[in-house]
Each structure stands twice: as structure tokens, then as C-alpha cells.
Amino acid sequence: LPQADALRKRLEDFRVVCLVDPDPLTQAEWKRLSDFVEGGGGLAVFLGRHARGRNGPDPSFRLPEAEALLPAVPAREFRAAE
């Protein structure tokens, strides 16, 4: 599902939510995902080019709510040669 559609759904109806190269999330969206995980749901987040901000990672991926869910705070973008 497109990210905007998926985050409007009732997350409790799912066992796992996978975000593949998500656009920046609001504080409320991160909180909603956190509540889902705390309630026993699974979450996988695969950051990609949409996490890029003007001067490094988009600030939304450094919100406290995001930091509680991500295994590390994004610091810089890395691109492999090929």
C-alpha cells in the first residue's frame, strides 16, 4: 500500500508493518507505530533515499519517537558505487 493509505488503516488489524523507503513521518505517525509495537505488532523499517533531508537525514527520522523504534539514529547517507 502507499504509505499515506497504510498509515490511515487500523494497524491493530495487522501482525507486521513494513515500511520500505518511507517518506518522512510525523511525530504522531511515529507514536502510532510505537503504540502498535508496544501492543505486540512487528515493525520493519528499511530507510532509503526518501530519508534524505537537505543536510543529511530528514529530521523526522531523529525525533524521539523515531529513535525509540529505529535500531540507530541515521547520521549520514551512504551510497555504494554500483
C-alpha positions, 0 to 999 in steps of 0.5 A: 500500500502507499504509505499515506493509505497504510498509515490511515488503516487500523494497524491493530488489524495487522501482525507486521508493518513494513515500511520500505523507503518511507517518506518522512513521518510525523511525530504522531505517525511515529507514536502510532507505530510505537503504540502498535509495537508496544501492543505486540505488532512487528515493525520493519523499517528499511530507510532509503533515499526518501530519508534524505533531508537537505543536510543529511537525514530528514529530521523526522527520522531523529525525533524521539519517537523515531529513535525509540523504534529505529535500531540507530539514529541515521547520521549520514547517507551512504551510497555504494558505487554500483 
